[in-house]
Amino acid sequence: MESIQKPVFRRGGFTFKQFFVGHDKCAMKVGTDGVLLGTWAPVYSRKKCLDIGCGSGLIALMIAQRTNEDTIIDAVELDDLAAMQAVDNVQQSPWSSRITVYQQDIHDFVRQHVQQNELRKINAQYDLIVSNPPYFEPAIACRNEARNQARYTESLTHQGLLACVRALITPTGLFCLVLPYEIGEQFAKMASDLGWFTHFRVNIRDRQDKPLHRLLLGLSQQEQDVQMSELTIRASDGTYSDDFRQLITDFYLYY
């Protein structure tokens, strides 16, 4: 996950136009992947959103900025230090009344959520779920357990992630995620085999002369036409492309 060089750096985090994200207690820092997902995820008319593996809370905060004041956002994070930092970031933001952070394993969160719905005889599901998930198979251990959880699929496999999303999402809801390109291709194939349909797909490359390196996916349980597009982040001279600038204009300072 590459680190963002802009917006403005402040000790321990980044300052966006409407909020600050501290990340010095998080294993994985604010990165381009999270920004891409937070700026792109289709939020129109969504009323209840969930961020799985929220880390610093970046994506939840970006979605809060992009949605109406009646949209509720929940965020789940396994690591206790990252969850505490997400809570701090949310409390300092303009949307603290709309975002709730849960320090919890997503599997436990699913069980409790389903049980509460059954007890209350309601169907309080999410119509948008987002995730910047772990994507490497277990391999050489990182320097600490928190980074292992953030990078590797040992604690949350991709099949397990899809099962959790299916238990939490409305029938017409949308599941959006960002992955490295080849892993994203494999994820889309696995999701299709499990009955999901790709509704949105954005192929991403860092520069025009570079190979595709990231994939944004929007999955649904309803069969629909695929809306496919491509995004190049930087022009040949290294500056941000017009398309990427359009995505980040509401978030990055000086854009």
C-alpha positions in Angstrom: 0.0 0.0 0.0 1.7 3.2 -1.1 1.7 6.2 1.2 0.1 9.4 0.0 2.4 12.4 -0.4 -0.5 14.8 -0.4 -2.6 16.3 1.2 -0.7 18.2 3.8 1.4 16.2 6.2 0.9 16.8 9.9 2.7 14.9 12.6 1.1 11.5 12.9 -1.4 11.9 10.1 -2.8 13.8 7.2 -5.0 16.9 6.9 -7.8 16.8 4.4 -10.1 19.7 3.5 -12.7 18.9 6.1 -11.0 16.5 8.5 -7.8 15.2 9.9 -6.8 11.5 10.0 -4.2 10.5 12.6 -2.6 7.1 11.8 0.5 6.9 14.0 -1.1 4.1 16.1 -2.2 2.1 13.0 -0.2 -0.7 11.4 -1.2 0.4 7.9 -1.1 4.1 7.2 -3.3 6.3 5.1 -2.7 5.2 1.5 -3.8 5.6 -2.0 -5.9 2.4 -1.9 -8.1 3.8 0.9 -8.4 7.2 -0.8 -9.5 5.6 -4.1 -12.2 3.5 -2.4 -13.4 6.4 -0.2 -13.7 8.8 -3.2 -15.2 6.3 -5.6 -17.7 4.0 -3.7 -21.2 4.8 -5.1 -23.0 6.5 -2.1 -26.1 7.9 -3.8 -29.2 7.2 -1.7 -27.4 4.9 0.7 -28.8 5.2 4.2 -26.7 2.6 6.2 -23.1 1.9 5.5 -20.4 -0.4 7.0 -16.6 -0.2 6.7 -15.0 -3.6 7.4 -11.4 -3.3 8.7 -11.6 0.5 9.0 -8.1 1.1 10.3 -7.7 4.8 11.0 -11.3 5.4 9.9 -10.3 7.1 6.7 -12.9 5.5 4.4 -15.7 5.9 6.9 -14.9 9.6 7.2 -14.7 10.1 3.4 -18.1 8.4 3.0 -19.6 10.6 5.8 -18.4 13.7 3.9 -20.1 12.4 0.7 -23.4 11.4 2.2 -26.5 13.1 3.6 -26.8 13.9 7.3 -29.3 11.0 7.8 -26.8 8.4 6.6 -25.5 6.2 9.4 -22.0 4.6 9.1 -20.6 1.8 11.2 -17.0 0.8 11.1 -15.4 -2.4 12.4 -11.7 -2.8 13.3 -10.0 -5.8 14.9 -6.9 -4.1 16.2 -7.5 -2.3 19.4 -5.0 0.5 18.9 -6.2 1.2 15.4 -9.8 1.2 16.6 -9.0 3.7 19.4 -7.4 6.0 16.8 -10.4 5.6 14.5 -12.6 6.7 17.4 -10.4 9.7 18.0 -10.5 10.7 14.4 -14.2 10.3 14.2 -14.8 12.4 17.4 -12.7 15.2 16.0 -14.6 15.2 12.7 -17.8 17.0 11.7 -19.7 13.6 11.5 -19.1 12.1 15.0 -22.9 11.7 15.5 -23.2 9.5 12.4 -20.2 7.2 12.7 -19.8 4.4 15.2 -16.6 2.4 15.5 -16.6 -1.1 16.9 -13.4 -2.8 18.1 -14.4 -6.3 17.2 -13.7 -9.3 15.0 -16.0 -9.0 12.0 -17.2 -12.6 12.5 -18.3 -11.7 16.0 -19.9 -8.5 14.8 -21.9 -10.5 12.2 -23.2 -13.0 14.8 -24.3 -10.2 17.2 -25.8 -8.1 14.4 -27.9 -11.1 13.1 -29.0 -12.1 16.7 -30.1 -8.5 17.5 -32.1 -8.3 14.2 -33.8 -11.6 15.0 -34.6 -10.5 18.6 -36.0 -7.2 17.5 -37.7 -8.8 14.5 -36.2 -6.2 12.1 -34.0 -6.3 9.1 -31.5 -3.5 9.8 -29.1 -4.5 7.1 -26.5 -2.3 5.3 -27.1 -1.0 1.8 -23.4 -0.2 1.2 -20.5 -2.1 2.6 -16.9 -1.1 1.8 -13.6 -2.8 2.6 -9.9 -2.3 2.0 -9.2 -5.9 3.0 -6.1 -7.9 3.7 -5.0 -9.5 0.5 -1.8 -11.5 0.9 -1.9 -15.2 1.7 -0.1 -15.9 5.0 3.6 -15.8 4.4 6.7 -14.4 6.2 5.5 -12.7 9.4 5.6 -8.9 9.6 7.3 -7.1 12.4 4.2 -7.1 14.6 0.8 -8.8 14.8 -1.2 -5.7 13.9 0.6 -5.5 10.6 0.0 -9.2 10.0 -3.7 -8.7 10.5 -3.8 -5.7 8.2 -1.8 -7.3 5.3 -2.5 -11.0 5.4 -5.7 -13.0 5.0 -5.1 -15.4 7.9 -7.6 -13.7 10.2 -10.1 -12.8 7.4 -10.0 -14.9 4.2 -11.6 -13.5 1.1 -14.2 -16.2 1.2 -14.9 -15.4 4.8 -15.2 -11.7 4.0 -17.8 -12.5 1.3 -19.8 -14.7 3.8 -19.8 -11.8 6.3 -20.9 -9.3 3.8 -23.7 -11.6 2.6 -25.0 -11.9 6.1 -25.0 -8.1 6.6 -26.1 -6.6 3.3 -29.6 -5.8 1.9 -30.7 -7.8 -1.2 -30.1 -4.7 -3.3 -27.0 -3.5 -1.4 -23.6 -2.9 -2.9 -20.2 -4.3 -1.7 -17.2 -2.2 -2.8 -13.6 -3.0 -2.3 -10.1 -2.3 -3.6 -7.4 -4.9 -4.3 -4.2 -5.3 -6.2 -5.2 -6.0 -9.8 -4.4 -9.7 -10.1 -5.8 -10.5 -6.7 -8.9 -8.5 -7.6 -9.4 -10.6 -10.7 -9.2 -13.7 -8.6 -11.6 -12.2 -6.1 -14.1 -11.3 -8.7 -14.0 -14.8 -10.1 -14.5 -16.4 -6.7 -17.4 -14.0 -5.9 -19.0 -14.9 -9.2 -18.7 -18.6 -8.4 -20.5 -17.8 -5.0 -23.4 -16.1 -6.7 -22.2 -12.4 -6.7 -22.4 -10.1 -9.7 -19.9 -7.4 -10.7 -21.8 -4.2 -11.1 -18.9 -1.7 -11.1 -15.3 -2.3 -12.1 -12.5 0.3 -12.4 -9.1 -0.8 -13.7 -6.4 1.4 -12.3 -2.8 2.1 -13.3 -0.3 4.5 -11.7 0.8 5.9 -15.1 -0.3 5.4 -18.7 2.9 3.4 -19.5 2.6 1.2 -16.5 0.6 -2.1 -16.2 -2.7 -2.2 -14.3 -2.0 -2.4 -10.6 -5.2 -1.9 -8.7 -8.9 -2.8 -9.1 -12.0 -1.2 -7.7 -15.0 -3.6 -7.6 -18.6 -3.0 -6.8 -20.4 -6.4 -6.2 -24.2 -7.0 -5.9 -26.4 -10.0 -5.4 -28.6 -8.7 -8.2 -27.7 -9.4 -11.8 -27.0 -6.1 -13.6 -24.9 -4.7 -16.5 -21.3 -4.2 -15.6 -20.2 -0.6 -15.7 -16.5 -0.7 -16.5 -13.9 2.1 -16.7 -10.2 2.8 -16.3 -8.3 5.3 -14.2 -4.8 6.5 -14.6 -3.5 8.2 -11.4 -0.6 10.2 -12.8 0.4 11.7 -16.1 3.7 10.9 -17.8 5.4 13.9 -16.0 4.3 12.5 -12.6 1.5 15.0 -11.8 -2.0 13.8 -11.0 -4.2 13.1 -14.0 -7.3 15.2 -14.6 -9.5 12.1 -13.8 -7.7 11.6 -10.4 -7.9 15.3 -9.6 -11.6 15.2 -10.2 -11.9 12.3 -7.7 -9.9 14.0 -5.0 -10.9 17.7 -5.4 -13.3 17.6 -2.4 -10.7 16.1 -0.2 -7.1 17.1 -1.0 -6.0 20.6 0.0 -4.9 22.8 -3.0 -6.8 20.6 -5.5 
